[in-house]
Amino acid sequence: MNPNSKENVKKITTVGMLCAIAFVAKLVSSVIPAVSGFLSFDLKDVIIVIAGFMMGPVTAGLVTLIVSLIEMITISSTGLIGLIMNILSSCAFACPAALIYQKHRNLKGAVIGLGCGVICMTAVMILWNWLITPLYMHVDRSVVIGMLVPVFLPFNLVKGGINAALTMLIYKPVVNALRRAHLLEENEASGGHKTKIGVAIISAVLFVTFVLLALVLAKVI
């Protein structure tokens, strides 16, 4: 087999696997209580940004599109509006993070990329909720404006924080598993053992913190 063809098969297989895992993550997300009755946390963004870290922002966008389309025709009840909002949210989070990490493939690049992704996603979703939510909820725009700061802003920051922390926790294990399956080449330096432990501890603390904030927003605790 031509080496280029073999490499393309690997990439297609990897993207397909990541799409499947992202969809499963979406199914798992459905058990998380919604905020204000319609804002739902979405763990598929973790897998999408991992895809972007491994293969670039274009791949992150492709996985977003494929999984969002599958979601729309299988489990979603929000139709085209839900599809648009899903694509905007996931791309706004994953693509900037992947773009920055592609330029700086180290821990600092990952942290900066994820931080920028959270900020970008929050800003984009505030804008698009202001534009689209009145149509979706059939309410006056002034009602939605009153929700932007107390509801949409903290929701998207917490959602982004959870997904960023989870990405830091599971990125290396996912990459290592794909390398063992010979679906991904070694193309970046690994941190030392102490660095890995430190990242895991910090990520776990951030994850627990943002989960507690999410439960507060959902009025569970």
Z-matrix of the N, CA and C atoms (Angstrom, degrees):
N
C 1 1.468
C 2 1.524 1 109.69
N 3 1.317 2 115.65 1 139.55
C 4 1.462 3 121.20 2 176.14
C 5 1.528 4 110.14 3 -57.66
N 6 1.363 5 117.64 4 133.11
C 7 1.474 6 120.12 5 -178.30
C 8 1.524 7 112.94 6 -55.32
N 9 1.343 8 116.24 7 -37.60
C 10 1.468 9 119.47 8 179.35
C 11 1.521 10 111.32 9 -67.14
N 12 1.344 11 116.01 10 -39.43
C 13 1.466 12 119.82 11 178.26
C 14 1.516 13 111.01 12 -64.92
N 15 1.339 14 115.92 13 -40.70
C 16 1.462 15 120.43 14 178.70
C 17 1.519 16 110.66 15 -63.08
N 18 1.344 17 116.71 16 -40.54
C 19 1.460 18 120.85 17 179.30
C 20 1.518 19 110.60 18 -66.42
N 21 1.329 20 117.27 19 -38.94
C 22 1.466 21 121.02 20 178.40
C 23 1.525 22 111.51 21 -64.52
N 24 1.334 23 116.78 22 -39.29
C 25 1.471 24 121.05 23 177.71
C 26 1.527 25 109.51 24 -62.45
N 27 1.337 26 116.93 25 -41.98
C 28 1.465 27 121.00 26 178.09
C 29 1.521 28 111.04 27 -60.12
N 30 1.334 29 115.74 28 -45.39
C 31 1.468 30 120.21 29 -177.99
C 32 1.526 31 111.17 30 -64.68
N 33 1.333 32 116.05 31 -43.59
C 34 1.466 33 120.08 32 179.73
C 35 1.528 34 110.09 33 -63.94
N 36 1.335 35 116.24 34 -42.40
C 37 1.469 36 120.72 35 178.72
C 38 1.522 37 110.65 36 -61.83
N 39 1.339 38 116.51 37 -44.37
C 40 1.460 39 121.12 38 -179.44
C 41 1.520 40 111.19 39 -63.59
N 42 1.338 41 116.41 40 -44.83
C 43 1.466 42 120.28 41 179.10
C 44 1.528 43 110.44 42 -62.64
N 45 1.324 44 116.81 43 -41.47
C 46 1.462 45 120.53 44 178.27
C 47 1.518 46 111.98 45 -61.59
N 48 1.341 47 116.13 46 -43.12
C 49 1.468 48 120.34 47 178.37
C 50 1.528 49 110.84 48 -62.92
N 51 1.322 50 116.30 49 -43.09
C 52 1.461 51 120.05 50 -179.01
C 53 1.529 52 111.11 51 -66.42
N 54 1.325 53 117.50 52 -36.92
C 55 1.473 54 120.70 53 176.09
C 56 1.528 55 110.39 54 -62.22
N 57 1.327 56 116.10 55 -43.58
C 58 1.469 57 120.14 56 179.78
C 59 1.528 58 110.93 57 -63.90
N 60 1.339 59 116.62 58 -43.56
C 61 1.464 60 120.14 59 179.50
C 62 1.528 61 110.47 60 -65.51
N 63 1.337 62 116.49 61 -39.55
C 64 1.471 63 120.37 62 179.15
C 65 1.525 64 110.91 63 -62.87
N 66 1.323 65 117.00 64 -38.23
C 67 1.469 66 119.71 65 179.26
C 68 1.529 67 110.74 66 -68.13
N 69 1.335 68 116.45 67 -39.50
C 70 1.463 69 119.66 68 175.87
C 71 1.528 70 110.17 69 -62.23
N 72 1.335 71 116.22 70 -40.38
C 73 1.469 72 120.20 71 177.53
C 74 1.522 73 110.89 72 -61.16
N 75 1.334 74 116.15 73 -36.67
C 76 1.472 75 119.61 74 176.29
C 77 1.516 76 110.84 75 -64.26
N 78 1.327 77 117.05 76 -41.18
C 79 1.466 78 120.55 77 178.36
C 80 1.524 79 111.02 78 -62.57
N 81 1.329 80 116.13 79 -41.40
C 82 1.466 81 120.65 80 177.74
C 83 1.521 82 110.17 81 -62.64
N 84 1.338 83 116.73 82 -37.05
C 85 1.469 84 121.40 83 -178.39
C 86 1.526 85 112.51 84 -62.79
N 87 1.322 86 116.60 85 -22.96
C 88 1.466 87 119.96 86 -175.17
C 89 1.524 88 112.87 87 -66.27
N 90 1.347 89 117.55 88 -16.79
C 91 1.471 90 119.49 89 179.54
C 92 1.531 91 111.34 90 -84.85
N 93 1.328 92 117.51 91 -9.64
C 94 1.466 93 121.14 92 -178.99
C 95 1.526 94 108.37 93 -80.38
N 96 1.335 95 118.81 94 129.60
C 97 1.475 96 121.01 95 -178.63
C 98 1.532 97 111.84 96 -58.77
N 99 1.318 98 115.73 97 139.50
C 100 1.462 99 121.04 98 178.80
C 101 1.527 100 110.15 99 -77.55
N 102 1.320 101 115.86 100 155.52
C 103 1.465 102 122.62 101 176.82
C 104 1.521 103 108.03 102 -100.64
N 105 1.327 104 116.09 103 131.40
C 106 1.468 105 122.56 104 -179.14
C 107 1.523 106 112.47 105 58.00
N 108 1.327 107 116.11 106 22.74
C 109 1.451 108 120.38 107 173.93
C 110 1.512 109 116.18 108 85.35
N 111 1.355 110 118.79 109 -14.17
C 112 1.462 111 118.65 110 -176.22
C 113 1.537 112 114.19 111 -144.40
N 114 1.321 113 118.68 112 -7.83
C 115 1.462 114 121.08 113 178.38
C 116 1.529 115 108.70 114 -93.48
N 117 1.331 116 116.08 115 113.35
C 118 1.463 117 119.49 116 -174.43
C 119 1.525 118 111.32 117 -112.96
N 120 1.330 119 115.89 118 141.23
C 121 1.454 120 121.44 119 175.26
C 122 1.531 121 109.08 120 -74.46
N 123 1.325 122 115.86 121 143.78
C 124 1.463 123 120.07 122 -171.89
C 125 1.527 124 110.42 123 -134.36
N 126 1.324 125 116.52 124 106.94
C 127 1.463 126 121.16 125 -176.99
C 128 1.523 127 113.36 126 -80.25
N 129 1.330 128 118.16 127 -8.16
C 130 1.463 129 118.44 128 -179.78
C 131 1.523 130 111.67 129 -64.74
N 132 1.340 131 117.34 130 -23.91
C 133 1.468 132 120.10 131 179.44
C 134 1.527 133 112.00 132 -61.83
N 135 1.326 134 117.10 133 -26.26
C 136 1.472 135 120.72 134 177.28
C 137 1.530 136 109.59 135 -62.49
N 138 1.311 137 116.75 136 -46.99
C 139 1.464 138 121.20 137 -179.19
C 140 1.521 139 110.53 138 -69.23
N 141 1.331 140 116.52 139 -37.04
C 142 1.469 141 120.17 140 -179.63
C 143 1.523 142 110.85 141 -64.42
N 144 1.331 143 117.29 142 -43.11
C 145 1.462 144 118.85 143 -179.63
C 146 1.529 145 110.73 144 -71.42
N 147 1.320 146 118.38 145 -30.91
C 148 1.468 147 120.75 146 174.03
C 149 1.529 148 109.81 147 -63.77
N 150 1.334 149 116.39 148 -41.58
C 151 1.470 150 120.01 149 175.62
C 152 1.522 151 110.42 150 -59.66
N 153 1.324 152 116.37 151 -40.76
C 154 1.455 153 120.55 152 178.10
C 155 1.512 154 112.94 153 -66.67
N 156 1.330 155 116.97 154 -39.46
C 157 1.466 156 120.95 155 177.46
C 158 1.530 157 110.61 156 -62.05
N 159 1.330 158 116.86 157 -38.20
C 160 1.461 159 120.66 158 -176.83
C 161 1.522 160 112.59 159 -78.89
N 162 1.350 161 116.93 160 -39.22
C 163 1.466 162 119.47 161 -170.69
C 164 1.524 163 114.74 162 -129.35
N 165 1.319 164 117.67 163 7.03
C 166 1.449 165 119.50 164 173.60
C 167 1.520 166 114.15 165 101.89
N 168 1.343 167 116.79 166 166.34
C 169 1.467 168 122.05 167 -175.67
C 170 1.522 169 114.15 168 -65.27
N 171 1.334 170 117.63 169 -29.55
C 172 1.474 171 119.56 170 178.40
C 173 1.529 172 109.99 171 -64.16
N 174 1.328 173 116.59 172 -42.00
C 175 1.467 174 120.59 173 177.49
C 176 1.526 175 110.81 174 -64.40
N 177 1.338 176 116.97 175 -38.96
C 178 1.471 177 120.14 176 176.39
C 179 1.522 178 110.35 177 -59.37
N 180 1.329 179 116.81 178 -43.02
C 181 1.465 180 120.45 179 177.63
C 182 1.518 181 112.44 180 -65.15
N 183 1.341 182 116.70 181 -39.04
C 184 1.465 183 120.69 182 179.67
C 185 1.520 184 111.27 183 -65.34
N 186 1.333 185 117.23 184 -45.76
C 187 1.471 186 120.68 185 178.33
C 188 1.525 187 110.19 186 -62.58
N 189 1.321 188 116.58 187 -40.73
C 190 1.471 189 120.46 188 176.69
C 191 1.520 190 111.07 189 -56.45
N 192 1.328 191 116.22 190 -49.34
C 193 1.471 192 121.06 191 -177.62
C 194 1.524 193 111.16 192 -62.18
N 195 1.334 194 117.11 193 -47.06
C 196 1.467 195 120.60 194 -177.17
C 197 1.530 196 110.88 195 -63.26
N 198 1.331 197 116.61 196 -49.48
C 199 1.472 198 120.21 197 -176.68
C 200 1.525 199 110.79 198 -67.12
N 201 1.321 200 117.96 199 -38.74
C 202 1.468 201 120.71 200 179.82
C 203 1.530 202 111.29 201 -65.10
N 204 1.334 203 116.87 202 -38.42
C 205 1.465 204 120.48 203 177.21
C 206 1.528 205 110.90 204 -66.17
N 207 1.339 206 116.50 205 -44.24
C 208 1.471 207 120.19 206 177.84
C 209 1.528 208 110.16 207 -60.94
N 210 1.322 209 114.97 208 -43.00
C 211 1.465 210 119.89 209 179.23
C 212 1.527 211 111.13 210 -60.49
N 213 1.341 212 117.03 211 -42.69
C 214 1.465 213 120.89 212 -177.25
C 215 1.521 214 112.02 213 -62.52
N 216 1.343 215 116.21 214 -38.93
C 217 1.465 216 118.66 215 -174.53
C 218 1.535 217 112.88 216 -90.97
N 219 1.329 218 117.06 217 -2.46
C 220 1.472 219 118.93 218 -178.38
C 221 1.529 220 112.98 219 -117.44
N 222 1.314 221 118.30 220 -58.75
C 223 1.465 222 119.93 221 -169.28
C 224 1.529 223 114.26 222 -117.65
N 225 1.321 224 117.83 223 -11.76
C 226 1.463 225 119.66 224 -175.26
C 227 1.523 226 111.60 225 -84.69
N 228 1.326 227 115.22 226 147.26
C 229 1.472 228 120.45 227 175.77
C 230 1.535 229 111.00 228 -115.46
N 231 1.337 230 116.48 229 9.89
C 232 1.462 231 120.22 230 -175.32
C 233 1.524 232 113.47 231 -102.23
N 234 1.325 233 116.85 232 -0.33
C 235 1.455 234 121.34 233 172.74
C 236 1.518 235 114.62 234 60.43
N 237 1.346 236 114.99 235 -141.99
C 238 1.457 237 121.19 236 -174.71
C 239 1.530 238 111.96 237 -65.44
N 240 1.334 239 116.46 238 -37.43
C 241 1.470 240 119.15 239 179.29
C 242 1.526 241 110.40 240 -62.63
N 243 1.323 242 116.43 241 -43.82
C 244 1.458 243 120.16 242 177.80
C 245 1.519 244 111.62 243 -62.57
N 246 1.342 245 116.95 244 -39.17
C 247 1.464 246 121.17 245 178.02
C 248 1.527 247 110.72 246 -60.86
N 249 1.328 248 116.05 247 -47.55
C 250 1.464 249 120.66 248 -179.10
C 251 1.524 250 110.84 249 -61.23
N 252 1.320 251 116.52 250 -46.22
C 253 1.469 252 120.11 251 -177.83
C 254 1.531 253 111.24 252 -67.25
N 255 1.338 254 116.72 253 -36.64
C 256 1.465 255 120.43 254 176.97
C 257 1.524 256 111.32 255 -62.01
N 258 1.331 257 115.58 256 -47.59
C 259 1.465 258 120.35 257 -178.41
C 260 1.525 259 110.75 258 -64.17
N 261 1.324 260 116.53 259 -44.48
C 262 1.465 261 120.42 260 -179.92
C 263 1.527 262 111.29 261 -61.85
N 264 1.333 263 116.35 262 -46.32
C 265 1.459 264 120.49 263 -177.16
C 266 1.524 265 111.96 264 -64.22
N 267 1.328 266 116.71 265 -49.47
C 268 1.467 267 120.29 266 -176.85
C 269 1.526 268 111.88 267 -67.13
N 270 1.339 269 116.69 268 -42.21
C 271 1.467 270 119.73 269 179.88
C 272 1.527 271 111.18 270 -67.02
N 273 1.337 272 116.90 271 -39.65
C 274 1.463 273 120.06 272 -179.68
C 275 1.525 274 111.48 273 -64.10
N 276 1.327 275 116.92 274 -30.59
C 277 1.466 276 121.04 275 177.77
C 278 1.526 277 111.84 276 -82.72
N 279 1.329 278 116.92 277 -50.73
C 280 1.460 279 120.96 278 -169.01
C 281 1.524 280 113.79 279 -80.82
N 282 1.325 281 117.78 280 -39.56
C 283 1.472 282 119.54 281 -173.10
C 284 1.532 283 113.36 282 -68.39
N 285 1.345 284 119.86 283 -46.35
C 286 1.474 285 117.82 284 175.30
C 287 1.522 286 112.85 285 -62.13
N 288 1.344 287 116.52 286 -39.73
C 289 1.469 288 119.82 287 178.59
C 290 1.520 289 110.82 288 -61.41
N 291 1.340 290 116.49 289 -44.74
C 292 1.462 291 120.79 290 -179.23
C 293 1.525 292 111.51 291 -67.56
N 294 1.327 293 116.74 292 -37.68
C 295 1.465 294 120.57 293 180.00
C 296 1.527 295 110.93 294 -62.88
N 297 1.317 296 116.46 295 -44.81
C 298 1.471 297 120.38 296 179.46
C 299 1.525 298 110.61 297 -67.49
N 300 1.337 299 116.88 298 -42.82
C 301 1.467 300 119.92 299 -179.57
C 302 1.528 301 111.27 300 -65.57
N 303 1.331 302 116.50 301 -32.17
C 304 1.467 303 120.14 302 178.45
C 305 1.532 304 110.92 303 -63.42
N 306 1.339 305 116.68 304 -32.20
C 307 1.468 306 121.58 305 179.30
C 308 1.527 307 111.76 306 -82.80
N 309 1.337 308 116.93 307 -29.80
C 310 1.466 309 121.60 308 -176.77
C 311 1.530 310 108.64 309 -134.22
N 312 1.314 311 116.66 310 86.22
C 313 1.462 312 121.60 311 -172.28
C 314 1.527 313 110.59 312 -85.17
N 315 1.312 314 115.78 313 69.80
C 316 1.458 315 122.37 314 177.57
C 317 1.522 316 108.25 315 -151.43
N 318 1.332 317 116.19 316 179.91
C 319 1.459 318 120.39 317 -176.43
C 320 1.527 319 111.73 318 -60.72
N 321 1.334 320 116.23 319 -42.08
C 322 1.467 321 120.04 320 179.53
C 323 1.528 322 110.75 321 -61.41
N 324 1.339 323 116.42 322 -42.83
C 325 1.464 324 119.97 323 178.60
C 326 1.516 325 112.04 324 -63.13
N 327 1.341 326 116.58 325 -38.33
C 328 1.465 327 120.66 326 179.11
C 329 1.528 328 111.12 327 -65.38
N 330 1.335 329 116.44 328 -44.96
C 331 1.465 330 120.65 329 -178.85
C 332 1.529 331 111.03 330 -64.96
N 333 1.337 332 115.89 331 -46.57
C 334 1.476 333 119.60 332 179.11
C 335 1.526 334 110.34 333 -63.48
N 336 1.334 335 116.03 334 -42.91
C 337 1.460 336 120.00 335 -179.87
C 338 1.525 337 112.45 336 -61.37
N 339 1.322 338 116.26 337 -46.11
C 340 1.462 339 120.05 338 179.72
C 341 1.532 340 111.08 339 -65.85
N 342 1.332 341 116.60 340 -39.97
C 343 1.466 342 119.44 341 177.05
C 344 1.523 343 111.67 342 -61.09
N 345 1.333 344 116.49 343 -44.53
C 346 1.467 345 120.59 344 177.51
C 347 1.530 346 110.84 345 -64.42
N 348 1.340 347 116.08 346 -36.91
C 349 1.461 348 119.96 347 178.24
C 350 1.515 349 112.09 348 -62.57
N 351 1.332 350 116.57 349 -43.24
C 352 1.471 351 120.82 350 178.28
C 353 1.528 352 110.45 351 -61.67
N 354 1.324 353 117.02 352 -46.65
C 355 1.472 354 121.12 353 -179.07
C 356 1.523 355 110.82 354 -64.19
N 357 1.335 356 116.20 355 -44.91
C 358 1.466 357 120.60 356 -178.84
C 359 1.526 358 110.81 357 -63.41
N 360 1.341 359 116.43 358 -46.04
C 361 1.462 360 120.14 359 179.93
C 362 1.522 361 111.61 360 -62.12
N 363 1.326 362 116.89 361 -41.05
C 364 1.464 363 120.84 362 179.35
C 365 1.512 364 110.96 363 -62.41
N 366 1.334 365 116.76 364 -45.85
C 367 1.469 366 120.85 365 -179.19
C 368 1.527 367 111.12 366 -64.97
N 369 1.329 368 116.39 367 -45.53
C 370 1.468 369 120.60 368 -178.77
C 371 1.525 370 111.15 369 -63.08
N 372 1.348 371 116.84 370 -42.32
C 373 1.458 372 119.05 371 -176.46
C 374 1.528 373 112.08 372 -73.70
N 375 1.326 374 118.51 373 -30.20
C 376 1.471 375 119.55 374 173.46
C 377 1.523 376 109.47 375 -62.77
N 378 1.346 377 116.44 376 -44.98
C 379 1.467 378 120.61 377 179.47
C 380 1.523 379 111.29 378 -61.95
N 381 1.330 380 116.64 379 -48.16
C 382 1.462 381 119.25 380 -175.13
C 383 1.525 382 112.53 381 -76.29
N 384 1.304 383 117.91 382 -28.09
C 385 1.470 384 117.98 383 171.77
C 386 1.520 385 110.55 384 -66.78
N 387 1.322 386 116.67 385 -37.45
C 388 1.469 387 120.57 386 175.83
C 389 1.533 388 110.71 387 -61.72
N 390 1.351 389 116.19 388 -36.93
C 391 1.458 390 120.11 389 -178.04
C 392 1.528 391 112.93 390 -79.53
N 393 1.355 392 116.54 391 -43.16
C 394 1.474 393 120.42 392 -167.56
C 395 1.520 394 114.69 393 -102.33
N 396 1.330 395 118.03 394 -33.27
C 397 1.462 396 120.09 395 -174.84
C 398 1.529 397 113.58 396 -57.24
N 399 1.345 398 120.14 397 -38.41
C 400 1.477 399 118.65 398 176.13
C 401 1.532 400 112.46 399 -57.43
N 402 1.334 401 116.98 400 -34.69
C 403 1.466 402 120.44 401 178.84
C 404 1.525 403 110.54 402 -72.70
N 405 1.337 404 115.79 403 -38.73
C 406 1.461 405 121.49 404 -177.51
C 407 1.526 406 111.53 405 -71.79
N 408 1.350 407 116.32 406 -42.25
C 409 1.463 408 121.03 407 -176.51
C 410 1.531 409 112.79 408 -90.79
N 411 1.336 410 116.45 409 -9.39
C 412 1.467 411 121.79 410 -178.19
C 413 1.533 412 111.28 411 57.54
N 414 1.350 413 113.48 412 48.92
C 415 1.461 414 119.50 413 178.13
C 416 1.523 415 108.79 414 -127.86
N 417 1.325 416 115.84 415 164.63
C 418 1.452 417 120.58 416 176.60
C 419 1.526 418 110.25 417 -66.16
N 420 1.322 419 117.14 418 146.71
C 421 1.465 420 120.96 419 -177.90
C 422 1.528 421 112.19 420 -60.53
N 423 1.317 422 117.03 421 -28.58
C 424 1.471 423 119.84 422 -179.95
C 425 1.535 424 111.24 423 -63.21
N 426 1.338 425 116.87 424 -30.75
C 427 1.467 426 120.90 425 177.07
C 428 1.518 427 110.05 426 -64.47
N 429 1.331 428 115.80 427 -44.16
C 430 1.465 429 120.75 428 -179.58
C 431 1.529 430 110.67 429 -68.50
N 432 1.329 431 117.20 430 -38.62
C 433 1.463 432 120.30 431 177.54
C 434 1.526 433 110.34 432 -58.35
N 435 1.325 434 116.11 433 -37.90
C 436 1.454 435 120.47 434 178.49
C 437 1.512 436 113.41 435 -69.11
N 438 1.355 437 117.51 436 -14.91
C 439 1.463 438 121.86 437 179.93
C 440 1.534 439 112.61 438 -97.72
N 441 1.317 440 117.86 439 -10.89
C 442 1.464 441 120.07 440 -171.76
C 443 1.524 442 112.77 441 -59.11
N 444 1.336 443 117.17 442 -51.63
C 445 1.464 444 120.44 443 -176.90
C 446 1.532 445 112.80 444 -80.43
N 447 1.340 446 119.65 445 -46.73
C 448 1.470 447 118.23 446 -177.00
C 449 1.526 448 114.66 447 -76.81
N 450 1.341 449 118.71 448 -19.56
C 451 1.469 450 120.59 449 -175.54
C 452 1.539 451 111.78 450 -118.28
N 453 1.322 452 117.33 451 -62.83
C 454 1.463 453 120.65 452 -172.77
C 455 1.533 454 112.78 453 -66.51
N 456 1.324 455 117.56 454 -40.87
C 457 1.464 456 120.13 455 -178.90
C 458 1.530 457 112.33 456 -62.09
N 459 1.350 458 119.35 457 -56.43
C 460 1.479 459 118.05 458 -179.70
C 461 1.526 460 112.62 459 -65.51
N 462 1.338 461 117.37 460 -34.96
C 463 1.461 462 119.40 461 179.75
C 464 1.522 463 111.42 462 -59.53
N 465 1.329 464 116.68 463 -48.96
C 466 1.462 465 119.83 464 -176.70
C 467 1.523 466 112.11 465 -70.66
N 468 1.333 467 117.31 466 -34.46
C 469 1.462 468 119.93 467 176.15
C 470 1.532 469 111.10 468 -64.80
N 471 1.341 470 116.34 469 -43.35
C 472 1.467 471 120.16 470 179.40
C 473 1.530 472 110.67 471 -68.55
N 474 1.315 473 116.60 472 -44.19
C 475 1.469 474 120.68 473 177.23
C 476 1.529 475 110.85 474 -57.78
N 477 1.338 476 116.47 475 -47.12
C 478 1.459 477 120.13 476 178.68
C 479 1.513 478 111.92 477 -64.50
N 480 1.333 479 117.27 478 -38.87
C 481 1.459 480 120.72 479 179.41
C 482 1.513 481 112.15 480 -63.99
N 483 1.328 482 117.36 481 -42.75
C 484 1.464 483 121.23 482 177.36
C 485 1.526 484 110.72 483 -60.65
N 486 1.329 485 116.41 484 -47.84
C 487 1.458 486 120.26 485 -177.91
C 488 1.529 487 112.14 486 -67.01
N 489 1.340 488 116.84 487 -35.67
C 490 1.467 489 119.86 488 177.72
C 491 1.532 490 110.91 489 -66.54
N 492 1.339 491 116.60 490 -44.26
C 493 1.463 492 120.60 491 179.56
C 494 1.527 493 111.20 492 -63.87
N 495 1.334 494 116.94 493 -42.23
C 496 1.469 495 120.36 494 178.42
C 497 1.523 496 111.33 495 -64.88
N 498 1.328 497 116.37 496 -37.87
C 499 1.466 498 119.77 497 177.86
C 500 1.521 499 110.78 498 -59.98
N 501 1.343 500 116.54 499 -45.34
C 502 1.462 501 120.69 500 178.88
C 503 1.527 502 111.32 501 -62.77
N 504 1.331 503 116.47 502 -33.97
C 505 1.466 504 120.50 503 -178.25
C 506 1.524 505 112.91 504 -72.12
N 507 1.324 506 117.45 505 -41.24
C 508 1.467 507 119.12 506 -169.92
C 509 1.522 508 114.64 507 -109.25
N 510 1.340 509 118.37 508 -3.99
C 511 1.470 510 119.67 509 -176.74
C 512 1.532 511 111.99 510 -57.88
N 513 1.328 512 116.88 511 -53.82
C 514 1.462 513 119.95 512 -177.77
C 515 1.530 514 112.99 513 -61.48
N 516 1.352 515 119.36 514 -45.03
C 517 1.474 516 118.72 515 177.03
C 518 1.524 517 113.17 516 -59.13
N 519 1.339 518 117.04 517 -39.10
C 520 1.474 519 120.03 518 178.93
C 521 1.525 520 110.38 519 -66.06
N 522 1.338 521 116.32 520 -46.16
C 523 1.468 522 120.72 521 179.51
C 524 1.529 523 110.87 522 -60.93
N 525 1.329 524 116.47 523 -44.55
C 526 1.468 525 120.21 524 -179.98
C 527 1.527 526 111.84 525 -62.89
N 528 1.340 527 116.49 526 -37.90
C 529 1.471 528 120.10 527 178.61
C 530 1.530 529 110.69 528 -65.29
N 531 1.328 530 116.61 529 -41.31
C 532 1.472 531 119.99 530 179.20
C 533 1.522 532 111.24 531 -67.97
N 534 1.339 533 116.75 532 -34.44
C 535 1.467 534 119.74 533 176.90
C 536 1.525 535 110.99 534 -67.04
N 537 1.327 536 116.21 535 -40.54
C 538 1.470 537 119.19 536 178.36
C 539 1.519 538 111.30 537 -64.75
N 540 1.343 539 116.07 538 -28.67
C 541 1.466 540 120.54 539 177.21
C 542 1.530 541 111.95 540 -85.83
N 543 1.338 542 116.05 541 3.62
C 544 1.472 543 122.97 542 179.28
C 545 1.528 544 111.99 543 60.78
N 546 1.330 545 115.41 544 32.38
C 547 1.467 546 120.44 545 176.68
C 548 1.524 547 111.79 546 -102.58
N 549 1.325 548 116.45 547 -6.24
C 550 1.460 549 120.58 548 -178.04
C 551 1.514 550 109.16 549 -144.73
N 552 1.330 551 115.34 550 136.23
C 553 1.462 552 120.31 551 -179.42
C 554 1.522 553 110.57 552 -87.54
N 555 1.328 554 115.41 553 155.72
C 556 1.464 555 121.89 554 174.71
C 557 1.519 556 107.37 555 -75.71
N 558 1.355 557 116.56 556 115.71
C 559 1.465 558 118.11 557 -177.40
C 560 1.514 559 113.21 558 -139.15
N 561 1.337 560 116.80 559 14.20
C 562 1.451 561 119.27 560 177.60
C 563 1.523 562 109.07 561 -151.25
N 564 1.314 563 114.80 562 154.12
C 565 1.463 564 119.26 563 -179.45
C 566 1.514 565 110.70 564 -75.93
N 567 1.319 566 115.31 565 142.51
C 568 1.460 567 120.03 566 177.11
C 569 1.515 568 109.26 567 -92.25
N 570 1.310 569 117.35 568 144.92
C 571 1.449 570 121.44 569 178.08
C 572 1.519 571 110.78 570 -74.96
N 573 1.322 572 115.98 571 165.69
C 574 1.447 573 120.33 572 178.19
C 575 1.506 574 111.85 573 -69.31
N 576 1.334 575 114.74 574 169.87
C 577 1.469 576 120.19 575 -177.20
C 578 1.527 577 111.31 576 -61.68
N 579 1.331 578 116.56 577 -42.82
C 580 1.458 579 119.98 578 179.90
C 581 1.524 580 111.27 579 -64.15
N 582 1.338 581 116.30 580 -38.61
C 583 1.469 582 120.29 581 178.17
C 584 1.521 583 110.83 582 -62.33
N 585 1.335 584 116.17 583 -43.27
C 586 1.469 585 120.49 584 -179.93
C 587 1.527 586 110.92 585 -62.40
N 588 1.332 587 116.37 586 -42.58
C 589 1.466 588 119.97 587 179.22
C 590 1.528 589 110.47 588 -64.51
N 591 1.331 590 116.50 589 -42.64
C 592 1.461 591 120.78 590 179.10
C 593 1.511 592 111.88 591 -61.68
N 594 1.328 593 116.83 592 -44.82
C 595 1.465 594 121.27 593 178.09
C 596 1.524 595 110.79 594 -61.48
N 597 1.339 596 116.36 595 -43.06
C 598 1.466 597 120.47 596 -179.39
C 599 1.527 598 111.17 597 -62.83
N 600 1.343 599 116.79 598 -42.85
C 601 1.464 600 120.12 599 -178.81
C 602 1.521 601 111.05 600 -65.94
N 603 1.343 602 116.42 601 -47.82
C 604 1.471 603 120.67 602 -179.56
C 605 1.525 604 110.49 603 -62.23
N 606 1.338 605 116.23 604 -43.28
C 607 1.469 606 120.27 605 -179.88
C 608 1.523 607 111.19 606 -63.73
N 609 1.336 608 116.54 607 -40.75
C 610 1.465 609 120.80 608 179.45
C 611 1.524 610 110.94 609 -64.03
N 612 1.331 611 116.71 610 -42.99
C 613 1.471 612 120.63 611 178.68
C 614 1.528 613 110.36 612 -62.61
N 615 1.332 614 116.58 613 -45.24
C 616 1.467 615 120.05 614 178.70
C 617 1.524 616 110.95 615 -62.91
N 618 1.334 617 116.14 616 -40.42
C 619 1.463 618 119.98 617 -179.70
C 620 1.525 619 111.06 618 -62.12
N 621 1.326 620 117.01 619 -48.03
C 622 1.466 621 120.93 620 179.40
C 623 1.526 622 110.33 621 -61.55
N 624 1.335 623 116.84 622 -41.03
C 625 1.464 624 121.05 623 179.99
C 626 1.522 625 111.26 624 -61.29
N 627 1.335 626 116.14 625 -48.15
C 628 1.465 627 119.56 626 -177.76
C 629 1.528 628 111.76 627 -70.65
N 630 1.337 629 117.19 628 -32.21
C 631 1.471 630 119.46 629 175.65
C 632 1.523 631 110.29 630 -63.43
N 633 1.324 632 117.26 631 -43.65
C 634 1.470 633 120.96 632 177.81
C 635 1.533 634 110.28 633 -61.43
N 636 1.322 635 116.73 634 -41.58
C 637 1.461 636 119.81 635 177.19
C 638 1.529 637 110.77 636 -63.58
N 639 1.335 638 115.97 637 -38.65
C 640 1.465 639 119.58 638 177.98
C 641 1.525 640 111.35 639 -63.22
N 642 1.318 641 116.67 640 -41.21
C 643 1.470 642 120.57 641 178.53
C 644 1.535 643 111.13 642 -65.17
N 645 1.329 644 115.39 643 -34.60
C 646 1.475 645 119.24 644 175.57
C 647 1.524 646 110.20 645 -65.88
N 648 1.328 647 116.71 646 -45.74
C 649 1.467 648 120.76 647 179.31
C 650 1.535 649 111.42 648 -61.39
N 651 1.349 650 115.40 649 -38.26
C 652 1.463 651 119.73 650 179.59
C 653 1.530 652 112.45 651 -80.62
N 654 1.346 653 116.21 652 0.31
C 655 1.468 654 123.15 653 178.46
C 656 1.515 655 112.41 654 61.51
N 657 1.344 656 114.88 655 33.13
C 658 1.463 657 120.33 656 175.33
C 659 1.517 658 109.97 657 -84.41
N 660 1.346 659 114.96 658 -35.66
C 661 1.465 660 119.41 659 176.78
C 662 1.527 661 109.24 660 -127.54
